[in-house]
Amino acid sequence: MTTSVFATLPPDWQAWIRDNLARACSPHDMADSMARSGQYSMAFARAAIGEALGADSLAALGQREGMPQVDTSSNRLAVDDRAVDILCALRQPRVVLLGNVLGEDECDAIVAHCDGRYARSTVTSEEDGASTVHDGRTSEMAFIQRGECALADRIEQRLAVIAQWPVERGEPFQLQKYGVAQEYRPHFDWLNPDSDGHRAHLRRGGQRLATFILYLSDVEQGGGTAFPNIGLEVFPRKGNALFFLNTDASRRPDQQTLHAGCPVVCGTKIIANKWLRAGVY
């Protein structure tokens, strides 16, 4: 069991959780009680109770609605030792802009970790599932595998608490670096169940239910994340993160989630993508 959340609770709250679990109280009702106390966010409460239950419990708690969820009932989430700000929230499609997800030093360390490892970005072919260079995606990419970097692992745990979704149901971090004029034209993150190539990827972990975009650098001009079907554009700010669902509540691909990485006009944009899957990846 990790201690990053549960161990930060005062002893009386720790005892309350243990006692109620021993009496077979509902973890969902317990999380609701903690949130109603006004001392903790729902995400924090579920994570703490999840740790007390065991390693597999975060999945059960996070799937109360069957989807990753960011709690926007308050303006701020207590996650680890951070106060993560809710900056903007859209209900349909579900899009949440989060502030202070990463510290400046954490952003710099992740960027430095991948320095010299970038290659031309690819897309997953719908025909055969192969990684293919595409004219619409002109950035460079690098990956951080789970267990490769202690800092990246800690950030994964943080995102698991924020989204109420277990770490093992996420793909590895994919970093993207955009120079001037580089972009990713409008596309979907969900995998197309009607294409042969994407069906092969769906067999490993299921659908991409949600996306995190972590902004690891500031950009002088351009480089926004745009949702053309809903008229929304989010501009990169170092340390912020964008969360959005790729499917509806029934896990059907949502056409409104069409989005693009707009061309960088001045500066360099570096982001880290984290895709949350329906099953273990």
C-alpha positions in Angstrom: 0.0 0.0 0.0 1.3 3.4 -0.8 1.2 6.0 2.0 1.1 9.2 0.0 -2.6 9.8 0.8 -3.8 7.7 3.8 -0.8 8.5 5.9 -1.4 12.2 5.6 -4.7 11.9 7.4 -4.9 12.7 11.2 -4.9 9.6 13.4 -8.7 10.0 14.2 -9.6 9.9 10.5 -7.3 6.9 10.0 -9.0 5.1 12.9 -12.5 6.1 11.6 -11.7 4.6 8.2 -10.3 1.4 9.7 -13.2 1.0 12.1 -15.9 1.5 9.5 -14.2 -0.9 7.0 -14.0 -3.5 9.8 -17.8 -3.0 10.3 -18.2 -3.7 6.5 -19.5 -0.1 5.9 -19.8 0.9 2.2 -16.6 2.6 1.0 -18.7 4.8 -1.3 -20.8 6.0 1.7 -17.7 6.6 3.7 -16.2 8.7 0.9 -19.4 10.7 0.7 -19.3 11.3 4.5 -15.7 12.5 4.3 -16.5 14.9 1.4 -19.6 16.2 3.2 -17.4 17.1 6.2 -15.9 19.8 4.1 -12.3 18.7 5.0 -11.5 16.6 2.0 -12.4 16.4 -1.7 -14.3 13.3 -2.9 -11.2 12.3 -4.9 -9.0 12.5 -1.8 -11.5 10.5 0.3 -11.8 7.8 -2.3 -8.0 7.5 -2.6 -7.5 7.3 1.1 -10.2 4.7 1.6 -8.8 2.8 -1.4 -5.4 2.6 0.1 -6.8 1.3 3.4 -8.8 -1.4 1.5 -5.9 -2.5 -0.7 -4.2 -2.1 -4.0 -7.1 -3.1 -6.1 -9.7 -1.0 -4.5 -9.0 2.2 -6.4 -10.4 0.6 -9.4 -13.7 -0.3 -7.6 -14.0 3.1 -6.1 -13.1 4.9 -9.3 -15.7 3.0 -11.3 -18.7 4.1 -9.4 -20.0 5.6 -12.6 -17.9 3.3 -14.8 -15.7 6.1 -16.1 -12.7 8.2 -15.0 -14.0 11.3 -13.2 -12.6 14.5 -11.9 -14.4 15.9 -8.8 -15.4 19.5 -9.5 -17.7 19.9 -6.5 -15.0 22.2 -5.0 -12.6 24.7 -6.6 -9.5 22.8 -5.4 -8.4 19.2 -5.0 -6.0 18.1 -2.2 -3.8 15.6 -3.9 -0.6 14.4 -2.2 1.0 17.6 -0.9 -0.5 19.7 -3.6 -3.5 21.9 -4.0 -4.7 21.3 -7.6 -7.0 24.1 -8.9 -10.1 23.6 -10.9 -9.7 26.4 -13.5 -12.5 25.5 -15.9 -15.0 22.7 -16.4 -17.3 21.8 -19.3 -20.0 19.3 -18.7 -20.6 18.0 -22.3 -18.3 16.8 -23.5 -16.6 16.5 -20.1 -13.5 18.8 -20.2 -11.7 20.0 -17.1 -8.7 22.4 -17.0 -6.5 21.8 -13.9 -3.9 24.1 -12.4 -0.8 23.3 -10.3 -0.9 19.6 -11.2 2.9 19.7 -11.7 5.5 21.9 -10.1 8.0 23.8 -12.3 10.8 21.6 -11.2 8.8 18.5 -12.0 8.1 19.8 -15.5 11.8 20.5 -16.0 12.9 17.1 -14.7 10.5 15.2 -17.0 11.6 17.3 -20.0 15.3 16.7 -19.1 14.7 12.9 -18.7 13.6 12.7 -22.3 16.1 15.0 -23.8 17.8 13.4 -26.8 15.2 10.6 -27.1 12.7 12.2 -29.5 11.7 10.8 -32.9 9.1 11.8 -35.5 5.6 11.3 -34.1 3.4 8.6 -35.5 -0.3 7.7 -35.5 -2.0 4.3 -35.2 -3.2 3.1 -38.6 -6.8 2.2 -38.8 -6.0 -0.3 -41.5 -3.4 -2.5 -39.8 -2.7 -1.0 -36.4 0.9 -0.1 -37.3 2.6 3.1 -36.1 2.7 5.3 -39.2 4.1 8.8 -39.9 1.2 11.1 -40.9 1.3 14.6 -42.5 -1.2 15.8 -40.0 1.1 15.2 -37.0 4.4 16.9 -37.4 5.8 16.9 -33.8 8.4 14.7 -32.2 7.6 12.1 -29.5 9.3 10.2 -26.7 8.0 7.6 -24.2 8.4 7.0 -20.4 7.7 3.4 -19.5 6.2 2.6 -16.1 9.0 2.0 -13.6 11.6 3.8 -15.7 11.5 7.1 -13.8 10.5 7.5 -10.1 9.2 11.0 -10.7 7.0 9.9 -13.6 5.6 7.1 -11.4 4.7 9.6 -8.7 3.0 11.8 -11.2 1.0 8.7 -12.5 -0.1 8.1 -8.9 -1.2 11.7 -8.6 -3.2 11.5 -11.8 -4.8 8.3 -10.6 -6.1 10.1 -7.6 -7.3 13.1 -9.6 -9.2 10.9 -12.2 -10.2 8.2 -9.6 -8.8 5.6 -12.0 -6.1 3.0 -11.3 -2.6 3.4 -12.6 -2.6 0.0 -14.3 -5.4 1.2 -16.5 -3.3 3.9 -18.2 -0.9 3.9 -21.1 2.7 5.0 -20.5 3.5 8.8 -20.7 3.9 9.9 -24.3 5.8 13.2 -24.6 5.3 15.5 -27.6 7.6 18.3 -28.6 6.3 20.9 -31.1 8.6 23.5 -32.6 7.5 26.5 -34.7 4.8 25.6 -37.2 4.5 22.0 -35.9 1.0 20.8 -35.1 -1.4 17.9 -34.8 -4.4 18.5 -37.0 -8.0 17.6 -35.7 -8.2 14.0 -34.5 -9.8 11.7 -32.0 -8.1 9.9 -29.1 -10.6 7.1 -28.9 -9.9 3.9 -30.8 -12.3 3.1 -33.7 -14.0 -0.2 -32.9 -15.0 -0.5 -36.6 -11.5 -0.5 -37.9 -9.3 -3.6 -38.1 -6.2 -1.8 -37.0 -7.8 -0.2 -33.9 -9.6 -3.4 -32.9 -6.2 -5.0 -32.3 -5.3 -2.2 -29.9 -8.7 -2.4 -28.2 -7.9 -6.0 -27.3 -5.1 -4.7 -25.1 -6.7 -2.6 -22.4 -10.0 -1.6 -24.1 -11.1 1.8 -25.1 -9.3 5.1 -24.4 -11.9 6.5 -22.1 -10.1 9.7 -21.1 -7.1 11.8 -21.8 -4.7 13.9 -19.7 -2.5 16.5 -21.4 0.2 17.7 -19.1 1.7 21.1 -20.2 5.4 20.9 -19.5 6.4 24.2 -21.0 5.1 27.7 -21.5 4.6 28.8 -25.2 5.2 32.3 -26.3 2.5 32.2 -29.0 0.2 29.5 -30.4 0.2 25.9 -29.5 -3.3 25.7 -28.0 -5.4 22.6 -27.7 -8.5 23.3 -29.7 -11.9 21.5 -29.8 -13.3 22.7 -33.1 -16.7 21.1 -32.7 -17.5 23.0 -29.5 -15.5 26.2 -30.1 -13.0 25.7 -27.2 -9.3 26.4 -27.2 -7.0 25.9 -24.2 -3.6 27.6 -24.2 -0.6 25.8 -22.7 0.6 26.9 -19.3 3.5 25.1 -17.6 2.3 22.9 -14.7 -1.4 22.8 -15.9 -3.2 19.7 -17.2 -6.2 19.2 -19.4 -8.5 16.3 -18.7 -11.3 15.2 -21.0 -13.5 12.1 -21.7 -13.3 10.5 -25.1 -16.5 8.6 -24.9 -20.0 8.9 -23.5 -21.1 7.2 -20.3 -21.8 4.0 -22.3 -18.2 4.1 -23.6 -19.2 4.9 -27.1 -16.8 7.2 -29.0 -17.9 10.9 -28.6 -17.7 12.9 -31.9 -17.6 16.1 -29.9 -14.1 15.2 -28.6 -12.4 16.1 -31.9 -9.4 18.1 -30.9 -6.1 19.5 -32.3 -2.7 20.7 -31.3 -2.6 24.1 -32.9 0.6 25.2 -34.7 3.2 26.8 -32.5 3.9 30.4 -33.7 6.8 31.2 -31.4 8.6 29.1 -28.9 8.5 25.4 -28.1 5.6 23.4 -26.7 6.2 20.2 -24.7 3.4 18.1 -23.4 2.9 14.7 -21.9 -0.1 12.6 -22.9 -1.7 10.0 -20.6 -4.5 7.9 -22.0 -6.8 6.1 -19.5 -8.0 2.7 -20.7 -11.1 0.8 -19.8 -9.1 -2.2 -18.7 -5.6 -3.1 -17.5 -3.0 -2.0 -20.1 
